[in-house]
Amino acid sequence: MDDTQLPYFDEKVRVTFPDPDPDEEFGIVMVGGNLSPGMLISAYEQGVFPWFEPHQPILWWNPPFRCLLFPGELHMSKSMRRFMKRTNYRVTKNNSFSKVIRNCKEVPREGQQGTWITEDMVDAYTELHRLGFAHSYEVWDDDLLVGGLYGVEMRGYFCGESMFSYRSNASKLALVHLYREMIIEKGYAFIDFQVINPHSESLGAREIPRDEFLRMITKY
């Protein structure tokens, strides 16, 4: 499938994605399409997310295991707790979405030569933000943006997309504020980290099988 086969879908349109193939090792369910609001929202509602390199077509993933952060499982080290007590950083929400996603795109990452956040992704998620689906959390040192994250809010859960940090603990501070709002205040079921890595695991996120994850999201 390529993007010429599908029209632009607004946020009111829903698209059905193929079911995961148990024989597909990595969980790619579709290739192609586009990043219009209807496609993206439909994907998140079905446990699917886009992830691809600039030279690739759009790849849509529903991996065999999902990395989630559940209520009561956020891990904060003693040093992080001390940091939170003494820091003068302030955290805002949806103050500078475009700056957050741009920094997530451009910040150097250890062991990586580039980023999976393409210009098309920037445009697509900025439009989701304009429509009220995508949100950012910003961490400021006075007027300097030093960290943040962005993701997509669904009914009952939050899908984290990317975070960045120019100062120690800045992105973790953004996550704590996200956790407090989505998990503690709103009572959401989990924050989706998508694919596990050492950083998400250190924060308390853990993997569950895809079938269990898909059963969970059908409640919403």
Secondary structure by P-SEA (a helix, b strand, c coil): ccccccccccccbbbbbcccccccccccccccccccaaaaaaaaaacbbbbbcccccbbbbbccbbbbbccccccccaaaaaaaacccbbbbccccaaaaaaaaacccccccccccccaaaaaaaaaaaaaccbbbbbbbccccccccbbbbbcccbbbbccccccccaaaaaaaaaaaaaccccccccccccccccaaaaaabbbbbcaaaaaaaaccc
